[in-house]
Amino acid sequence: MIITSPKLLTLQYGIKPINNGAVVVSRGTILVAGLANKIIEQYPGHRVLRLENTVLLPGLVNLHTHLELPHMLDAIRATTFTAWVLNLIKAKRNLLHKNYAAAVRTNIRTLIHTGTTTVGEICTHGRSQALLRKSGLRAKVFFEVITMSPSSPISFSPFLIEKGLVQFGISPHTPYTVSERVLLELKLKSYGTPATLAMHMAESKDEIRLLQGKKSGLAELYHLAGWDLSWAPSAVSSFEYLQRIGLLSPGLLAIHAVQVTNNDIAIIRKSKVSIAHCPRSNKETGVGRMPLNKFLIAGITVGLGTDSLASSPSLSMWDEMRYAYQIHRRNGVTAEDIFRLATINGAKALGLDKEIGSLEPGKKADIIAVPLPRKNTGDLYSDLLRETKSCIMTMVNGKILHPRNPREKR
């Protein structure tokens, strides 16, 4: 199949937006991307899908989600991060397995309709992995682990690393909700494997206070869980703690990374840890704002994620991208930077950048088409951020998951 569009964004470095572009897809793989006229001449007899008034670009990578959670934000909003956590725990007591499964189905539809083709999912209740397999989306599913008791038994299923659309890893919840003994066990199981661990870390000031032995609102969480405060790790920062126990590596995806120092950034850069940035979730839970420009200047891989509907208004990456641009543009972050966070950077953070994240020969055909912006300011990236709400077409691995009556011609 040849897909043509008035505008083509390949997200390859050094390649500007292409007018009247096309992508050739064969058996789920991109053969070539470039000028439509030349490609149609080069591949006679191929089916041609002509998309009018559209922009063709790589599928979006939603680097961090909890698809099992339904919309709960309005019900559990709080004035502090710890109060939000406690409200979430209380609200989940009223949810059943069928509620989690129903949320996953609904949330998957939202992802597909808004152009997410790859998702980094935290699976807590055992419902999202099977439904993601059926969805046609590409995913890396991290199974969540929460255990602080020094005497609790260690039991992990083997890592299920698949070569298909859905791959697996483990998510030790946070540095303060998983014991050092368990973290060291995970280190042995995951060392050297790209993006097999995902952890919420350096998210709130209370987290840093707890690690530093200061008064912290998270003491209430420990009390609720029946944990002794002496079990909490002792460190200057979350990243310093994981560096000390040897858990920092390219195989770790650090989620949030809001409360970081310049020394933390140096540690992250040296260890080649990737970061999942969830700016709307950070806002809603009141944890602060990540210094994104400092990460990018340091050459750290940062992707973008929506987080869950318990801490974010929507699972639309377009909403997340718009907000990220709004709060970071004053620090020199461009609209094109935001697109890289949502595509190739997210792919790299999941260890998938050789397969997806840009439209170029040899990569998988994860492609979306969105409406061509009505207003042209000369910056297509910012125009798209201003206007885009949903997709006209969503394709994963060469299969169209979300058509909107596309016109196909030979």
Secondary structure, DSSP 8 states (H G I E B T S, - for coil): -EEEEEEE----TT---EEEEEEEEETTEEEEEEEHHHHHHHSTT--EEE--SEEEEE-EEEEEE-TT--S-HHHH--SSHHHHHHHHHHHHTT--HHHHHHHHHHHHHHHHHTTEEEEEEEESSS-HHHHHHHH--EEEEEEEE-B--TTS----------SSSEEEEEEE--TTTB-HHHHHHHHHHHTTSTT-EEEEES--HHHHHHHTTS--TTHHHHHHHT--GGGS---SSHHHHHHHTT--STTEEEEE--S--HHHHHHHHHHT-EEEE-HHHHHHHT-----HHHHHHTT--EEE----TTTSS---HHHHHHHHHHHHGGGT--HHHHHHHHTHHHHHHTT-TTTSSS--TTSB--EEEEE--SS--S-HHHHHHHH--S-SEEEETTEEEE-SS-EEE-
